[in-house]
Amino acid sequence: MLDELHEIVGDVGLLVGDDVAPFVVDWAGKFTTRTALAVVRPASTSEVAEVITLCQRLGIAVVPQGGNTGLCGGSIPLDDSNPEARPSIVLSLTRMNTILSVDVGRATVTTEAGVTIQALQEACAAEGLLFAPDWGARGTAQVGGGISTNAGGLNVLRWGSLRSQVLGLEVVLPDGQVWNGLRSLRKDATGLDLKQLFIGTEGTLGIVTAAVFALHPLPSRHRTAFVALPALDVLMPFFAHARDHSDGLLSAFELLPEEGVVRVQANAPQVVHPFPEPSEWYVLMRFSGGDEIDDALTSLLESAAEKGLIDDAVIASTAEQESNLWFIRDEVPPTFTFDERGKRHKFDIAIPVDRVVEFFERSAPVVDAVVPGTRTFGFGHIGDGNLHFSVYPGPDATLEDYDERGAELERAIDELTWEFEGTISAEHGVGQIMRDRLAGQKSSVELELARVVKAALDPAGIMNPGKVIPASKRDDEVGVGS
Ligand SMILES: Cc1cc2nc3c(=O)[nH]c(=O)nc-3n(C[C@H](O)[C@H](O)[C@H](O)COP(=O)(O)OP(=O)(O)OC[C@H]3O[C@@H](n4cnc5c(N)ncnc54)[C@H](O)[C@@H]3O)c2cc1C
């Protein structure tokens, strides 16, 4: 197999032995594997197609990998201890990193899948256009990974998730055929929209090799404000006020607790706390537009203060101040370990936007009832109803109980999320960790439909096995509508 792979991708495209190490552990060091026979780094769509055809013939599993910043273990082959694990290759898209064209007339960009989010943002901005997706891992995460996880991030509130930016895709199918769907149409009513099959399905149905994205007019200016809330229960009234009085200029609305700011400062002493006196909760918000944004933001904050929705606010007046505020936001997820022993359960939930605070308040007694002394922590893209939420042992929790009852803690939060008509994965995807938990959220009809599609496209099951789509019906598939 290695000889044949070598013939396709050459020396530079094939890594074996110790060289595979960086590709078989995820960003957080949580998932690893010994089932990867090689890392294959093709340089073109035709090389990807040849590699897939070979793997199909030999029955080798293919695990696509972009920037490897995913948070659900999707880009790492299953660990050997997993009964579904099988010999696999990691197929890295890193060498397919050419931006093919920015079309100013159409306001579109056509790009290979291995281009990073930041590189695409910068290339489009140079042509006066906005590639809207944006999040903390922008310098490493790739557009192929973003498409495959239907990534969200900071700008969803104004411009939508990754799915809504994709106009066309090129995909290598599990049998090695190439589907060229690189269309740049804003409208197309000709039946099945096939590209949707490959958005958010994490390489289980094919390898995304290129994409056409819709672009937006580039706002000439941004203004960021860091706002102190008097209490958490004004969060959603303040959001509704901001949304309804911003003339469409609001482009981000992020919740941050003081606990998060303190932890970021401890890791990065250069960070300046925005306020001399701390509050318990803050909102980081951004207006994007033209010259009108200064007056619009100031008047919004004044009216919010008059209504008692905010206690205090600072507006960044220099680039340095602005980057200090966004640094705090970007660094909360990577630096926050909550517990010195590194123990926590992480959730990426979305619920209807008007019920976020209610959810947050209900969650504390729910986890405390499972393991007394367990605490909760939440932050994130609140304007989208998306809470990055963690459960960790407080000083009074018994660690043995916390360790032993991890699955119960997880289940308790999942069930609360469903009670609130929410989803247990808002934007991070499914990967390995969420796959079986989906049985509680999706009906057996829905899960069976997904299996039918998977079996039709990938009957040998070589594409990213053990991820996203459960292989067979489980006893606990009793979700709503089953
Ligand atoms: C600090 C930090 C902050 C983050 N913030 C956010 C955030 O705000 N919002 C958000 O949505 N995510 C966030 N993420 C998660 C992560 O960046 C996204 O999930 C991103 O989309 C993953 O892209 P990637 O290129 O790293 O993909 P990878 O991690 O390499 O892969 C992700 C999944 O997609 C599959 N895949 C990758 N490339 C392809 C391809 N070309 N074809 C088919 N399948 C493929 C993989 O097999 C895997 O299942 C954050 C991560 C970090 C580390």
The ligand as an ORCA input file, in Angstrom:
! r2SCAN-3c Opt
* xyz 0 1
  C      -9.139     28.044     19.938
  C     -10.272     27.425     19.154
  C     -11.441     28.168     18.975
  C     -12.490     27.624     18.232
  N     -13.616     28.378     18.059
  C     -14.603     27.905     17.280
  C     -15.771     28.700     17.033
  O     -15.944     29.789     17.570
  N     -16.709     28.179     16.214
  C     -16.570     26.958     15.614
  O     -17.454     26.551     14.855
  N     -15.489     26.189     15.848
  C     -14.505     26.625     16.653
  N     -13.408     25.847     16.887
  C     -13.355     24.476     16.352
  C     -12.635     24.276     15.004
  O     -11.737     25.306     14.704
  C     -13.673     24.090     13.893
  O     -14.406     22.918     14.134
  C     -13.070     24.027     12.479
  O     -14.118     24.037     11.543
  C     -12.203     22.816     12.239
  O     -11.452     23.061     11.061
  P     -10.110     22.237     10.782
  O      -9.611     22.626      9.443
  O      -9.171     22.365     11.900
  O     -10.716     20.756     10.693
  P     -10.207     19.421     11.377
  O     -10.172     19.567     12.858
  O      -8.968     18.957     10.740
  O     -11.413     18.449     10.965
  C     -12.714     18.632     11.460
  C     -13.633     17.558     10.850
  O     -13.802     17.783      9.454
  C     -13.275     16.692      8.675
  N     -12.577     17.314      7.537
  C     -11.559     18.200      7.585
  N     -11.246     18.607      6.348
  C     -12.083     17.952      5.491
  C     -12.261     17.952      4.069
  N     -11.517     18.726      3.282
  N     -13.223     17.152      3.545
  C     -14.008     16.367      4.342
  N     -13.876     16.339      5.681
  C     -12.929     17.123      6.249
  C     -12.374     15.924      9.623
  O     -12.301     14.551      9.283
  C     -13.064     16.148     10.955
  O     -14.124     15.239     11.109
  C     -12.354     26.333     17.665
  C     -11.183     25.600     17.850
  C     -10.157     26.130     18.589
  C      -8.910     25.329     18.743
*
